Each structure stands twice: as structure tokens, then as C-alpha cells.
Amino acid sequence: MTEPVVVLIELDETLLLGLLEAAVADADPLEVMPPVAGPPGWTTERREAFLEFHRRRSLRQETAIEKTYVIEVDAWPVGAARLEKVPGGVEAGIWIGRSQRGRGVGKLAAAELLELAKADGAERFVASTTEDNLAARKLLTGVGADLTVRGDGVEAGLDLR
């Protein structure tokens, strides 16, 4: 199996529609956004909430709190990565469509995300996941993060200096 070509591209309004398509085709809404009331699946309301979520958090200058990147594999959107400044560093998050998991996409995206954080002057990288999310834990230790288990949550940290 050849290593995928993974590129992170800063989210803009045009890329947002492709990101939504990737999420609808290859992810559960709860994997990629906060819960929205209503029946399960990608309802019209959830699609609109997904777009608004990213516009509010990343695209609107007056409300943006993070930088979001579209993860592309071989020039196709397959997920998203984010960096949010927090006290003591930068928090990262990644989601990848189910069909792309297990191919090394997360590892390559995380490595690029760390480089973006360093280039932006971040001194510490932090992330959190759940104790049962073994893939995320493996990804975090794979980039060198130290993990601390607190109840059913796992906190990761990595100095970038």
C-alpha cells in the first residue's frame, strides 16, 4: 500500500461545501460537530448547523476562535483539522472520514498540523479524547504526545519548543 498524499488547506467558504460533502458521505454527524436535536443522520438542519459551526468558529472574523484546515488526500477532502489557541498552548482536533481511516492519513495530517502550530509560534500542543478512542490515542502518542488519563477522558500534551 502506498502512502497517501495528505495536504492541509486552510478552510474558506468554497472548501466548506466540499468538507460538508465529505462529512455527509463518510462520517456520522456526532464525529464531526456538536449534537443537534432531531432524528439521527444528516438532516437538513444538521447540514446547516455544520456550515454555521465552521463559519462561526473559523470563517467569520468577528467570531473566529480557531483555524480550520481541510484534510485532502489525493486532492479530495476527507476530513478536517483545527488549531485553537488556549492558555498554555494550542489545542488540536482532527476528524477523518471512515473510508480513510487506517491508511496513515491521521498521522500525516497530525504531523503537518504540528508544523503549522510551530510556524504560528505555539510552544505547546494539547488535545483530548476519550479513553476508548484507541485510534486517537495511538495517533497522539505517535506524534510524541504524553497522555494522562482522567476518568474516561485522556489529555495529551507535547512541548513544541
Helices and strands as residue ranges (DSSP letters): E 6-10, H 13-26, H 29-32, H 44-54, I 55-59, E 67-73, E 76-86, E 89-96, G 98-100, H 105-119, E 124-130, H 134-142, E 146-150, E 153-159
